[in-house]
Amino acid sequence: MVVWDSLVDPSKLMDVRKRIGWNLRRMRKEKRITQEDFATDSGFDRGYISGVERGVRNPSALVLERLAEALNVDVSEFFDRQKAEDFKQSV
């Protein structure tokens, strides 16, 4: 059972697909990799990567694992709420 902190309004939380997308974009840009190069490195189409970054794709656990391997990060990085929010505010 999930217990929400009384200070957290669930309607204000970023959708998990958006959070994954913002974190993917953040990590890709931190490594100075273009979408095209990242698509080649990860084995996905650039359009698919774009869709994940925009939060319109719902990548499976296996896809997230491949993306994390291509970035050389732990898959948990995609779910970091604070980093996603901070990056979103910075762009």
mmCIF file as gemmi writes it, N, C-alpha and C atoms, coordinates in Angstrom:
data_model
loop_
_atom_site.group_PDB
_atom_site.id
_atom_site.type_symbol
_atom_site.label_atom_id
_atom_site.label_alt_id
_atom_site.label_comp_id
_atom_site.label_asym_id
_atom_site.label_entity_id
_atom_site.label_seq_id
_atom_site.pdbx_PDB_ins_code
_atom_site.Cartn_x
_atom_site.Cartn_y
_atom_site.Cartn_z
_atom_site.occupancy
_atom_site.B_iso_or_equiv
_atom_site.pdbx_formal_charge
_atom_site.auth_seq_id
_atom_site.auth_asym_id
_atom_site.pdbx_PDB_model_num
ATOM 1 N N . MET Axp A 1 ? 0.842 -1.184 0 1 0 ? 1 A 1
ATOM 2 C CA . MET Axp A 1 ? 0 0 0 1 0 ? 1 A 1
ATOM 3 C C . MET Axp A 1 ? 0.884 1.243 0 1 0 ? 1 A 1
ATOM 4 N N . VAL Axp A 2 ? 0.583 2.181 -0.883 1 0 ? 2 A 1
ATOM 5 C CA . VAL Axp A 2 ? 1.341 3.423 -0.977 1 0 ? 2 A 1
ATOM 6 C C . VAL Axp A 2 ? 0.682 4.465 -0.1 1 0 ? 2 A 1
ATOM 7 N N . VAL Axp A 3 ? 1.461 5.103 0.737 1 0 ? 3 A 1
ATOM 8 C CA . VAL Axp A 3 ? 0.958 6.174 1.586 1 0 ? 3 A 1
ATOM 9 C C . VAL Axp A 3 ? 1.573 7.472 1.094 1 0 ? 3 A 1
ATOM 10 N N . TRP Axp A 4 ? 0.728 8.395 0.664 1 0 ? 4 A 1
ATOM 11 C CA . TRP Axp A 4 ? 1.205 9.673 0.143 1 0 ? 4 A 1
ATOM 12 C C . TRP Axp A 4 ? 1.471 10.633 1.281 1 0 ? 4 A 1
ATOM 13 N N . ASP Axp A 5 ? 2.577 11.318 1.194 1 0 ? 5 A 1
ATOM 14 C CA . ASP Axp A 5 ? 2.886 12.392 2.127 1 0 ? 5 A 1
ATOM 15 C C . ASP Axp A 5 ? 1.808 13.452 1.951 1 0 ? 5 A 1
ATOM 16 N N . SER Axp A 6 ? 1.334 14.003 3.03 1 0 ? 6 A 1
ATOM 17 C CA . SER Axp A 6 ? 0.246 14.983 2.944 1 0 ? 6 A 1
ATOM 18 C C . SER Axp A 6 ? 0.656 16.238 2.172 1 0 ? 6 A 1
ATOM 19 N N . LEU Axp A 7 ? 1.939 16.451 1.971 1 0 ? 7 A 1
ATOM 20 C CA . LEU Axp A 7 ? 2.404 17.625 1.239 1 0 ? 7 A 1
ATOM 21 C C . LEU Axp A 7 ? 2.523 17.373 -0.264 1 0 ? 7 A 1
ATOM 22 N N . VAL Axp A 8 ? 2.385 16.132 -0.689 1 0 ? 8 A 1
ATOM 23 C CA . VAL Axp A 8 ? 2.548 15.787 -2.097 1 0 ? 8 A 1
ATOM 24 C C . VAL Axp A 8 ? 1.176 15.627 -2.742 1 0 ? 8 A 1
ATOM 25 N N . ASP Axp A 9 ? 0.942 16.42 -3.776 1 0 ? 9 A 1
ATOM 26 C CA . ASP Axp A 9 ? -0.293 16.311 -4.548 1 0 ? 9 A 1
ATOM 27 C C . ASP Axp A 9 ? -0.001 15.409 -5.742 1 0 ? 9 A 1
ATOM 28 N N . PRO Axp A 10 ? -0.568 14.193 -5.767 1 0 ? 10 A 1
ATOM 29 C CA . PRO Axp A 10 ? -0.272 13.256 -6.865 1 0 ? 10 A 1
ATOM 30 C C . PRO Axp A 10 ? -0.537 13.834 -8.249 1 0 ? 10 A 1
ATOM 31 N N . SER Axp A 11 ? -1.47 14.753 -8.374 1 0 ? 11 A 1
ATOM 32 C CA . SER Axp A 11 ? -1.77 15.339 -9.678 1 0 ? 11 A 1
ATOM 33 C C . SER Axp A 11 ? -0.647 16.238 -10.174 1 0 ? 11 A 1
ATOM 34 N N . LYS Axp A 12 ? 0.254 16.633 -9.298 1 0 ? 12 A 1
ATOM 35 C CA . LYS Axp A 12 ? 1.379 17.494 -9.671 1 0 ? 12 A 1
ATOM 36 C C . LYS Axp A 12 ? 2.625 16.695 -10.04 1 0 ? 12 A 1
ATOM 37 N N . LEU Axp A 13 ? 2.593 15.378 -9.823 1 0 ? 13 A 1
ATOM 38 C CA . LEU Axp A 13 ? 3.749 14.55 -10.116 1 0 ? 13 A 1
ATOM 39 C C . LEU Axp A 13 ? 3.887 14.33 -11.613 1 0 ? 13 A 1
ATOM 40 N N . MET Axp A 14 ? 5.117 14.302 -12.08 1 0 ? 14 A 1
ATOM 41 C CA . MET Axp A 14 ? 5.4 14.078 -13.488 1 0 ? 14 A 1
ATOM 42 C C . MET Axp A 14 ? 5.084 12.627 -13.85 1 0 ? 14 A 1
ATOM 43 N N . ASP Axp A 15 ? 4.38 12.43 -14.943 1 0 ? 15 A 1
ATOM 44 C CA . ASP Axp A 15 ? 4.094 11.109 -15.477 1 0 ? 15 A 1
ATOM 45 C C . ASP Axp A 15 ? 5.408 10.353 -15.652 1 0 ? 15 A 1
ATOM 46 N N . VAL Axp A 16 ? 5.424 9.075 -15.357 1 0 ? 16 A 1
ATOM 47 C CA . VAL Axp A 16 ? 6.663 8.295 -15.406 1 0 ? 16 A 1
ATOM 48 C C . VAL Axp A 16 ? 7.263 8.281 -16.812 1 0 ? 16 A 1
ATOM 49 N N . ARG Axp A 17 ? 6.427 8.283 -17.854 1 0 ? 17 A 1
ATOM 50 C CA . ARG Axp A 17 ? 6.963 8.322 -19.218 1 0 ? 17 A 1
ATOM 51 C C . ARG Axp A 17 ? 7.682 9.639 -19.487 1 0 ? 17 A 1
ATOM 52 N N . LYS Axp A 18 ? 7.135 10.726 -18.978 1 0 ? 18 A 1
ATOM 53 C CA . LYS Axp A 18 ? 7.788 12.042 -19.128 1 0 ? 18 A 1
ATOM 54 C C . LYS Axp A 18 ? 9.091 12.064 -18.335 1 0 ? 18 A 1
ATOM 55 N N . ARG Axp A 19 ? 9.068 11.499 -17.128 1 0 ? 19 A 1
ATOM 56 C CA . ARG Axp A 19 ? 10.264 11.471 -16.28 1 0 ? 19 A 1
ATOM 57 C C . ARG Axp A 19 ? 11.382 10.684 -16.97 1 0 ? 19 A 1
ATOM 58 N N . ILE Axp A 20 ? 11.043 9.54 -17.534 1 0 ? 20 A 1
ATOM 59 C CA . ILE Axp A 20 ? 12.035 8.745 -18.268 1 0 ? 20 A 1
ATOM 60 C C . ILE Axp A 20 ? 12.581 9.559 -19.432 1 0 ? 20 A 1
ATOM 61 N N . GLY Axp A 21 ? 11.686 10.218 -20.154 1 0 ? 21 A 1
ATOM 62 C CA . GLY Axp A 21 ? 12.101 11.018 -21.303 1 0 ? 21 A 1
ATOM 63 C C . GLY Axp A 21 ? 13.018 12.163 -20.941 1 0 ? 21 A 1
ATOM 64 N N . TRP Axp A 22 ? 12.653 12.92 -19.907 1 0 ? 22 A 1
ATOM 65 C CA . TRP Axp A 22 ? 13.505 14.039 -19.486 1 0 ? 22 A 1
ATOM 66 C C . TRP Axp A 22 ? 14.864 13.53 -19.032 1 0 ? 22 A 1
ATOM 67 N N . ASN Axp A 23 ? 14.881 12.421 -18.309 1 0 ? 23 A 1
ATOM 68 C CA . ASN Axp A 23 ? 16.161 11.884 -17.844 1 0 ? 23 A 1
ATOM 69 C C . ASN Axp A 23 ? 16.996 11.327 -18.987 1 0 ? 23 A 1
ATOM 70 N N . LEU Axp A 24 ? 16.359 10.691 -19.958 1 0 ? 24 A 1
ATOM 71 C CA . LEU Axp A 24 ? 17.1 10.216 -21.124 1 0 ? 24 A 1
ATOM 72 C C . LEU Axp A 24 ? 17.734 11.399 -21.851 1 0 ? 24 A 1
ATOM 73 N N . ARG Axp A 25 ? 16.95 12.428 -22.105 1 0 ? 25 A 1
ATOM 74 C CA . ARG Axp A 25 ? 17.47 13.616 -22.795 1 0 ? 25 A 1
ATOM 75 C C . ARG Axp A 25 ? 18.609 14.256 -21.988 1 0 ? 25 A 1
ATOM 76 N N . ARG Axp A 26 ? 18.414 14.365 -20.666 1 0 ? 26 A 1
ATOM 77 C CA . ARG Axp A 26 ? 19.439 14.964 -19.798 1 0 ? 26 A 1
ATOM 78 C C . ARG Axp A 26 ? 20.759 14.196 -19.902 1 0 ? 26 A 1
ATOM 79 N N . MET Axp A 27 ? 20.689 12.88 -19.759 1 0 ? 27 A 1
ATOM 80 C CA . MET Axp A 27 ? 21.915 12.082 -19.782 1 0 ? 27 A 1
ATOM 81 C C . MET Axp A 27 ? 22.567 12.087 -21.157 1 0 ? 27 A 1
ATOM 82 N N . ARG Axp A 28 ? 21.755 12.057 -22.201 1 0 ? 28 A 1
ATOM 83 C CA . ARG Axp A 28 ? 22.295 12.094 -23.563 1 0 ? 28 A 1
ATOM 84 C C . ARG Axp A 28 ? 23.002 13.421 -23.812 1 0 ? 28 A 1
ATOM 85 N N . LYS Axp A 29 ? 22.389 14.517 -23.387 1 0 ? 29 A 1
ATOM 86 C CA . LYS Axp A 29 ? 22.997 15.835 -23.588 1 0 ? 29 A 1
ATOM 87 C C . LYS Axp A 29 ? 24.24 16.02 -22.712 1 0 ? 29 A 1
ATOM 88 N N . GLU Axp A 30 ? 24.213 15.489 -21.491 1 0 ? 30 A 1
ATOM 89 C CA . GLU Axp A 30 ? 25.396 15.563 -20.624 1 0 ? 30 A 1
ATOM 90 C C . GLU Axp A 30 ? 26.597 14.893 -21.278 1 0 ? 30 A 1
ATOM 91 N N . LYS Axp A 31 ? 26.328 13.848 -22.039 1 0 ? 31 A 1
ATOM 92 C CA . LYS Axp A 31 ? 27.4 13.121 -22.727 1 0 ? 31 A 1
ATOM 93 C C . LYS Axp A 31 ? 27.67 13.68 -24.124 1 0 ? 31 A 1
ATOM 94 N N . ARG Axp A 32 ? 26.939 14.748 -24.468 1 0 ? 32 A 1
ATOM 95 C CA . ARG Axp A 32 ? 27.1 15.434 -25.757 1 0 ? 32 A 1
ATOM 96 C C . ARG Axp A 32 ? 26.915 14.478 -26.949 1 0 ? 32 A 1
ATOM 97 N N . ILE Axp A 33 ? 25.837 13.697 -26.878 1 0 ? 33 A 1
ATOM 98 C CA . ILE Axp A 33 ? 25.518 12.746 -27.929 1 0 ? 33 A 1
ATOM 99 C C . ILE Axp A 33 ? 24.253 13.23 -28.644 1 0 ? 33 A 1
ATOM 100 N N . THR Axp A 34 ? 24.279 13.276 -29.954 1 0 ? 34 A 1
ATOM 101 C CA . THR Axp A 34 ? 23.081 13.647 -30.71 1 0 ? 34 A 1
ATOM 102 C C . THR Axp A 34 ? 22.079 12.497 -30.675 1 0 ? 34 A 1
ATOM 103 N N . GLN Axp A 35 ? 20.823 12.815 -30.969 1 0 ? 35 A 1
ATOM 104 C CA . GLN Axp A 35 ? 19.816 11.75 -31.049 1 0 ? 35 A 1
ATOM 105 C C . GLN Axp A 35 ? 20.201 10.729 -32.115 1 0 ? 35 A 1
ATOM 106 N N . GLU Axp A 36 ? 20.701 11.218 -33.232 1 0 ? 36 A 1
ATOM 107 C CA . GLU Axp A 36 ? 21.079 10.322 -34.33 1 0 ? 36 A 1
ATOM 108 C C . GLU Axp A 36 ? 22.186 9.356 -33.897 1 0 ? 36 A 1
ATOM 109 N N . ASP Axp A 37 ? 23.234 9.902 -33.27 1 0 ? 37 A 1
ATOM 110 C CA . ASP Axp A 37 ? 24.33 9.045 -32.806 1 0 ? 37 A 1
ATOM 111 C C . ASP Axp A 37 ? 23.872 8.098 -31.708 1 0 ? 37 A 1
ATOM 112 N N . PHE Axp A 38 ? 23.009 8.591 -30.815 1 0 ? 38 A 1
ATOM 113 C CA . PHE Axp A 38 ? 22.526 7.73 -29.743 1 0 ? 38 A 1
ATOM 114 C C . PHE Axp A 38 ? 21.661 6.606 -30.302 1 0 ? 38 A 1
ATOM 115 N N . ALA Axp A 39 ? 20.857 6.928 -31.307 1 0 ? 39 A 1
ATOM 116 C CA . ALA Axp A 39 ? 20.037 5.895 -31.935 1 0 ? 39 A 1
ATOM 117 C C . ALA Axp A 39 ? 20.923 4.8 -32.514 1 0 ? 39 A 1
ATOM 118 N N . THR Axp A 40 ? 21.981 5.191 -33.186 1 0 ? 40 A 1
ATOM 119 C CA . THR Axp A 40 ? 22.918 4.22 -33.755 1 0 ? 40 A 1
ATOM 120 C C . THR Axp A 40 ? 23.568 3.395 -32.643 1 0 ? 40 A 1
ATOM 121 N N . ASP Axp A 41 ? 24.035 4.07 -31.59 1 0 ? 41 A 1
ATOM 122 C CA . ASP Axp A 41 ? 24.701 3.384 -30.472 1 0 ? 41 A 1
ATOM 123 C C . ASP Axp A 41 ? 23.783 2.397 -29.754 1 0 ? 41 A 1
ATOM 124 N N . SER Axp A 42 ? 22.501 2.758 -29.629 1 0 ? 42 A 1
ATOM 125 C CA . SER Axp A 42 ? 21.572 1.928 -28.864 1 0 ? 42 A 1
ATOM 126 C C . SER Axp A 42 ? 20.832 0.91 -29.723 1 0 ? 42 A 1
ATOM 127 N N . GLY Axp A 43 ? 20.895 1.08 -31.042 1 0 ? 43 A 1
ATOM 128 C CA . GLY Axp A 43 ? 20.228 0.143 -31.937 1 0 ? 43 A 1
ATOM 129 C C . GLY Axp A 43 ? 18.764 0.456 -32.192 1 0 ? 43 A 1
ATOM 130 N N . PHE Axp A 44 ? 18.343 1.672 -31.885 1 0 ? 44 A 1
ATOM 131 C CA . PHE Axp A 44 ? 16.965 2.084 -32.122 1 0 ? 44 A 1
ATOM 132 C C . PHE Axp A 44 ? 16.922 3.158 -33.201 1 0 ? 44 A 1
ATOM 133 N N . ASP Axp A 45 ? 15.745 3.362 -33.759 1 0 ? 45 A 1
ATOM 134 C CA . ASP Axp A 45 ? 15.515 4.41 -34.737 1 0 ? 45 A 1
ATOM 135 C C . ASP Axp A 45 ? 15.506 5.771 -34.031 1 0 ? 45 A 1
ATOM 136 N N . ARG Axp A 46 ? 16.015 6.806 -34.713 1 0 ? 46 A 1
ATOM 137 C CA . ARG Axp A 46 ? 16.027 8.144 -34.111 1 0 ? 46 A 1
ATOM 138 C C . ARG Axp A 46 ? 14.623 8.594 -33.726 1 0 ? 46 A 1
ATOM 139 N N . GLY Axp A 47 ? 13.627 8.26 -34.541 1 0 ? 47 A 1
ATOM 140 C CA . GLY Axp A 47 ? 12.251 8.625 -34.232 1 0 ? 47 A 1
ATOM 141 C C . GLY Axp A 47 ? 11.744 7.978 -32.954 1 0 ? 47 A 1
ATOM 142 N N . TYR Axp A 48 ? 12.182 6.74 -32.702 1 0 ? 48 A 1
ATOM 143 C CA . TYR Axp A 48 ? 11.791 6.06 -31.468 1 0 ? 48 A 1
ATOM 144 C C . TYR Axp A 48 ? 12.427 6.765 -30.262 1 0 ? 48 A 1
ATOM 145 N N . ILE Axp A 49 ? 13.713 7.098 -30.382 1 0 ? 49 A 1
ATOM 146 C CA . ILE Axp A 49 ? 14.402 7.811 -29.289 1 0 ? 49 A 1
ATOM 147 C C . ILE Axp A 49 ? 13.692 9.136 -29.013 1 0 ? 49 A 1
ATOM 148 N N . SER Axp A 50 ? 13.342 9.844 -30.08 1 0 ? 50 A 1
ATOM 149 C CA . SER Axp A 50 ? 12.618 11.107 -29.931 1 0 ? 50 A 1
ATOM 150 C C . SER Axp A 50 ? 11.31 10.901 -29.189 1 0 ? 50 A 1
ATOM 151 N N . GLY Axp A 51 ? 10.578 9.848 -29.528 1 0 ? 51 A 1
ATOM 152 C CA . GLY Axp A 51 ? 9.32 9.558 -28.853 1 0 ? 51 A 1
ATOM 153 C C . GLY Axp A 51 ? 9.493 9.241 -27.381 1 0 ? 51 A 1
ATOM 154 N N . VAL Axp A 52 ? 10.548 8.523 -27.056 1 0 ? 52 A 1
ATOM 155 C CA . VAL Axp A 52 ? 10.83 8.233 -25.634 1 0 ? 52 A 1
ATOM 156 C C . VAL Axp A 52 ? 11.151 9.536 -24.916 1 0 ? 52 A 1
ATOM 157 N N . GLU Axp A 53 ? 11.989 10.375 -25.518 1 0 ? 53 A 1
ATOM 158 C CA . GLU Axp A 53 ? 12.367 11.641 -24.885 1 0 ? 53 A 1
ATOM 159 C C . GLU Axp A 53 ? 11.168 12.57 -24.691 1 0 ? 53 A 1
ATOM 160 N N . ARG Axp A 54 ? 10.196 12.504 -25.585 1 0 ? 54 A 1
ATOM 161 C CA . ARG Axp A 54 ? 9.002 13.35 -25.463 1 0 ? 54 A 1
ATOM 162 C C . ARG Axp A 54 ? 7.943 12.747 -24.541 1 0 ? 54 A 1
ATOM 163 N N . GLY Axp A 55 ? 8.167 11.519 -24.094 1 0 ? 55 A 1
ATOM 164 C CA . GLY Axp A 55 ? 7.228 10.868 -23.185 1 0 ? 55 A 1
ATOM 165 C C . GLY Axp A 55 ? 5.999 10.319 -23.878 1 0 ? 55 A 1
ATOM 166 N N . VAL Axp A 56 ? 6.063 10.124 -25.195 1 0 ? 56 A 1
ATOM 167 C CA . VAL Axp A 56 ? 4.916 9.569 -25.918 1 0 ? 56 A 1
ATOM 168 C C . VAL Axp A 56 ? 5.08 8.072 -26.19 1 0 ? 56 A 1
ATOM 169 N N . ARG Axp A 57 ? 6.251 7.551 -25.949 1 0 ? 57 A 1
ATOM 170 C CA . ARG Axp A 57 ? 6.505 6.112 -26.043 1 0 ? 57 A 1
ATOM 171 C C . ARG Axp A 57 ? 6.541 5.544 -24.633 1 0 ? 57 A 1
ATOM 172 N N . ASN Axp A 58 ? 6.203 4.28 -24.527 1 0 ? 58 A 1
ATOM 173 C CA . ASN Axp A 58 ? 6.203 3.594 -23.234 1 0 ? 58 A 1
ATOM 174 C C . ASN Axp A 58 ? 7.2 2.447 -23.313 1 0 ? 58 A 1
ATOM 175 N N . PRO Axp A 59 ? 8.492 2.752 -23.107 1 0 ? 59 A 1
ATOM 176 C CA . PRO Axp A 59 ? 9.519 1.722 -23.292 1 0 ? 59 A 1
ATOM 177 C C . PRO Axp A 59 ? 9.423 0.611 -22.248 1 0 ? 59 A 1
ATOM 178 N N . SER Axp A 60 ? 9.658 -0.611 -22.703 1 0 ? 60 A 1
ATOM 179 C CA . SER Axp A 60 ? 9.649 -1.764 -21.804 1 0 ? 60 A 1
ATOM 180 C C . SER Axp A 60 ? 10.914 -1.764 -20.943 1 0 ? 60 A 1
ATOM 181 N N . ALA Axp A 61 ? 10.929 -2.634 -19.965 1 0 ? 61 A 1
ATOM 182 C CA . ALA Axp A 61 ? 12.112 -2.782 -19.114 1 0 ? 61 A 1
ATOM 183 C C . ALA Axp A 61 ? 13.324 -3.185 -19.946 1 0 ? 61 A 1
ATOM 184 N N . LEU Axp A 62 ? 13.123 -4.045 -20.933 1 0 ? 62 A 1
ATOM 185 C CA . LEU Axp A 62 ? 14.236 -4.471 -21.792 1 0 ? 62 A 1
ATOM 186 C C . LEU Axp A 62 ? 14.782 -3.305 -22.616 1 0 ? 62 A 1
ATOM 187 N N . VAL Axp A 63 ? 13.897 -2.449 -23.101 1 0 ? 63 A 1
ATOM 188 C CA . VAL Axp A 63 ? 14.334 -1.27 -23.855 1 0 ? 63 A 1
ATOM 189 C C . VAL Axp A 63 ? 15.112 -0.332 -22.939 1 0 ? 63 A 1
ATOM 190 N N . LEU Axp A 64 ? 14.595 -0.103 -21.736 1 0 ? 64 A 1
ATOM 191 C CA . LEU Axp A 64 ? 15.301 0.777 -20.794 1 0 ? 64 A 1
ATOM 192 C C . LEU Axp A 64 ? 16.685 0.229 -20.472 1 0 ? 64 A 1
ATOM 193 N N . GLU Axp A 65 ? 16.785 -1.08 -20.364 1 0 ? 65 A 1
ATOM 194 C CA . GLU Axp A 65 ? 18.086 -1.694 -20.096 1 0 ? 65 A 1
ATOM 195 C C . GLU Axp A 65 ? 19.056 -1.429 -21.249 1 0 ? 65 A 1
ATOM 196 N N . ARG Axp A 66 ? 18.59 -1.569 -22.484 1 0 ? 66 A 1
ATOM 197 C CA . ARG Axp A 66 ? 19.447 -1.295 -23.648 1 0 ? 66 A 1
ATOM 198 C C . ARG Axp A 66 ? 19.853 0.175 -23.713 1 0 ? 66 A 1
ATOM 199 N N . LEU Axp A 67 ? 18.917 1.076 -23.405 1 0 ? 67 A 1
ATOM 200 C CA . LEU Axp A 67 ? 19.234 2.503 -23.415 1 0 ? 67 A 1
ATOM 201 C C . LEU Axp A 67 ? 20.257 2.834 -22.33 1 0 ? 67 A 1
ATOM 202 N N . ALA Axp A 68 ? 20.077 2.24 -21.159 1 0 ? 68 A 1
ATOM 203 C CA . ALA Axp A 68 ? 21.016 2.47 -20.051 1 0 ? 68 A 1
ATOM 204 C C . ALA Axp A 68 ? 22.401 1.95 -20.406 1 0 ? 68 A 1
ATOM 205 N N . GLU Axp A 69 ? 22.466 0.793 -21.032 1 0 ? 69 A 1
ATOM 206 C CA . GLU Axp A 69 ? 23.768 0.243 -21.443 1 0 ? 69 A 1
ATOM 207 C C . GLU Axp A 69 ? 24.442 1.155 -22.456 1 0 ? 69 A 1
ATOM 208 N N . ALA Axp A 70 ? 23.674 1.702 -23.388 1 0 ? 70 A 1
ATOM 209 C CA . ALA Axp A 70 ? 24.244 2.6 -24.396 1 0 ? 70 A 1
ATOM 210 C C . ALA Axp A 70 ? 24.778 3.885 -23.761 1 0 ? 70 A 1
ATOM 211 N N . LEU Axp A 71 ? 24.166 4.315 -22.65 1 0 ? 71 A 1
ATOM 212 C CA . LEU Axp A 71 ? 24.615 5.514 -21.934 1 0 ? 71 A 1
ATOM 213 C C . LEU Axp A 71 ? 25.638 5.196 -20.844 1 0 ? 71 A 1
ATOM 214 N N . ASN Axp A 72 ? 25.833 3.903 -20.589 1 0 ? 72 A 1
ATOM 215 C CA . ASN Axp A 72 ? 26.727 3.458 -19.521 1 0 ? 72 A 1
ATOM 216 C C . ASN Axp A 72 ? 26.278 3.993 -18.152 1 0 ? 72 A 1
ATOM 217 N N . VAL Axp A 73 ? 24.966 3.847 -17.879 1 0 ? 73 A 1
ATOM 218 C CA . VAL Axp A 73 ? 24.383 4.259 -16.603 1 0 ? 73 A 1
ATOM 219 C C . VAL Axp A 73 ? 23.518 3.123 -16.075 1 0 ? 73 A 1
ATOM 220 N N . ASP Axp A 74 ? 23.132 3.22 -14.823 1 0 ? 74 A 1
ATOM 221 C CA . ASP Axp A 74 ? 22.21 2.261 -14.233 1 0 ? 74 A 1
ATOM 222 C C . ASP Axp A 74 ? 20.789 2.631 -14.661 1 0 ? 74 A 1
ATOM 223 N N . VAL Axp A 75 ? 19.97 1.637 -14.917 1 0 ? 75 A 1
ATOM 224 C CA . VAL Axp A 75 ? 18.607 1.87 -15.383 1 0 ? 75 A 1
ATOM 225 C C . VAL Axp A 75 ? 17.803 2.732 -14.398 1 0 ? 75 A 1
ATOM 226 N N . SER Axp A 76 ? 18.158 2.706 -13.13 1 0 ? 76 A 1
ATOM 227 C CA . SER Axp A 76 ? 17.437 3.502 -12.124 1 0 ? 76 A 1
ATOM 228 C C . SER Axp A 76 ? 17.537 5.004 -12.395 1 0 ? 76 A 1
ATOM 229 N N . GLU Axp A 77 ? 18.563 5.424 -13.146 1 0 ? 77 A 1
ATOM 230 C CA . GLU Axp A 77 ? 18.723 6.85 -13.48 1 0 ? 77 A 1
ATOM 231 C C . GLU Axp A 77 ? 17.524 7.407 -14.236 1 0 ? 77 A 1
ATOM 232 N N . PHE Axp A 78 ? 16.814 6.559 -14.972 1 0 ? 78 A 1
ATOM 233 C CA . PHE Axp A 78 ? 15.658 7.023 -15.737 1 0 ? 78 A 1
ATOM 234 C C . PHE Axp A 78 ? 14.502 7.449 -14.843 1 0 ? 78 A 1
ATOM 235 N N . PHE Axp A 79 ? 14.501 6.991 -13.595 1 0 ? 79 A 1
ATOM 236 C CA . PHE Axp A 79 ? 13.371 7.224 -12.707 1 0 ? 79 A 1
ATOM 237 C C . PHE Axp A 79 ? 13.61 8.313 -11.669 1 0 ? 79 A 1
ATOM 238 N N . ASP Axp A 80 ? 14.734 8.997 -11.735 1 0 ? 80 A 1
ATOM 239 C CA . ASP Axp A 80 ? 15.066 10.027 -10.756 1 0 ? 80 A 1
ATOM 240 C C . ASP Axp A 80 ? 14.177 11.255 -10.972 1 0 ? 80 A 1
ATOM 241 N N . ARG Axp A 81 ? 13.212 11.412 -10.096 1 0 ? 81 A 1
ATOM 242 C CA . ARG Axp A 81 ? 12.229 12.492 -10.212 1 0 ? 81 A 1
ATOM 243 C C . ARG Axp A 81 ? 12.879 13.87 -10.114 1 0 ? 81 A 1
ATOM 244 N N . GLN Axp A 82 ? 13.759 14.055 -9.154 1 0 ? 82 A 1
ATOM 245 C CA . GLN Axp A 82 ? 14.347 15.382 -8.94 1 0 ? 82 A 1
ATOM 246 C C . GLN Axp A 82 ? 15.216 15.807 -10.117 1 0 ? 82 A 1
ATOM 247 N N . LYS Axp A 83 ? 16.017 14.907 -10.628 1 0 ? 83 A 1
ATOM 248 C CA . LYS Axp A 83 ? 16.867 15.25 -11.779 1 0 ? 83 A 1
ATOM 249 C C . LYS Axp A 83 ? 16.04 15.584 -13.003 1 0 ? 83 A 1
ATOM 250 N N . ALA Axp A 84 ? 14.946 14.865 -13.206 1 0 ? 84 A 1
ATOM 251 C CA . ALA Axp A 84 ? 14.059 15.152 -14.34 1 0 ? 84 A 1
ATOM 252 C C . ALA Axp A 84 ? 13.432 16.538 -14.197 1 0 ? 84 A 1
ATOM 253 N N . GLU Axp A 85 ? 12.932 16.841 -13.003 1 0 ? 85 A 1
ATOM 254 C CA . GLU Axp A 85 ? 12.313 18.157 -12.754 1 0 ? 85 A 1
ATOM 255 C C . GLU Axp A 85 ? 13.33 19.274 -12.922 1 0 ? 85 A 1
ATOM 256 N N . ASP Axp A 86 ? 14.53 19.089 -12.37 1 0 ? 86 A 1
ATOM 257 C CA . ASP Axp A 86 ? 15.564 20.116 -12.48 1 0 ? 86 A 1
ATOM 258 C C . ASP Axp A 86 ? 15.958 20.359 -13.925 1 0 ? 86 A 1
ATOM 259 N N . PHE Axp A 87 ? 16.117 19.28 -14.694 1 0 ? 87 A 1
ATOM 260 C CA . PHE Axp A 87 ? 16.502 19.434 -16.091 1 0 ? 87 A 1
ATOM 261 C C . PHE Axp A 87 ? 15.397 20.117 -16.888 1 0 ? 87 A 1
ATOM 262 N N . LYS Axp A 88 ? 14.168 19.73 -16.625 1 0 ? 88 A 1
ATOM 263 C CA . LYS Axp A 88 ? 13.021 20.339 -17.31 1 0 ? 88 A 1
ATOM 264 C C . LYS Axp A 88 ? 12.997 21.847 -17.074 1 0 ? 88 A 1
ATOM 265 N N . GLN Axp A 89 ? 13.277 22.251 -15.848 1 0 ? 89 A 1
ATOM 266 C CA . GLN Axp A 89 ? 13.281 23.686 -15.517 1 0 ? 89 A 1
ATOM 267 C C . GLN Axp A 89 ? 14.433 24.436 -16.159 1 0 ? 89 A 1
ATOM 268 N N . SER Axp A 90 ? 15.502 23.702 -16.48 1 0 ? 90 A 1
ATOM 269 C CA . SER Axp A 90 ? 16.706 24.37 -17.007 1 0 ? 90 A 1
ATOM 270 C C . SER Axp A 90 ? 16.653 24.602 -18.517 1 0 ? 90 A 1
ATOM 271 N N . VAL Axp A 91 ? 15.733 23.94 -19.211 1 0 ? 91 A 1
ATOM 272 C CA . VAL Axp A 91 ? 15.696 24.1 -20.669 1 0 ? 91 A 1
ATOM 273 C C . VAL Axp A 91 ? 14.604 25.051 -21.102 1 0 ? 91 A 1
